[in-house]
Amino acid sequence: MHLYRLNLERGSMYKNVVSRLTSIPEIVECHFTTGSYTMLIKLYAKDNEQLMDLLNNKLQTIPGVVSTETLISLEQSIKREILVDPEEK
């Protein structure tokens, strides 16, 4: 699993960028975030060659994407679901 932080030219471009990201089947999650980067996406690539193709030929060619940063998850130590509202069932 790989995580990409994307920085957009303008936050208002988010919906247009998401519509382009939707067409990339390797992307399984997308989050609109606060902080230094505008978006966080999660994707799967079978090897480094596919990862480079996704980065160079798909993500970085989307209008409005001005920079990316790749994070590689080495281990998922915690994954759980919680009840936010105990009254809700």
Secondary structure, DSSP 8 states (H G I E B T S, - for coil): -EEEEEEES-GGGHHHHHHHHTT-TTEEEEEE--SS-SEEEEE--SSHHHHHHIIIIIITTSTTEEEEEEEE-S---------SSTT--
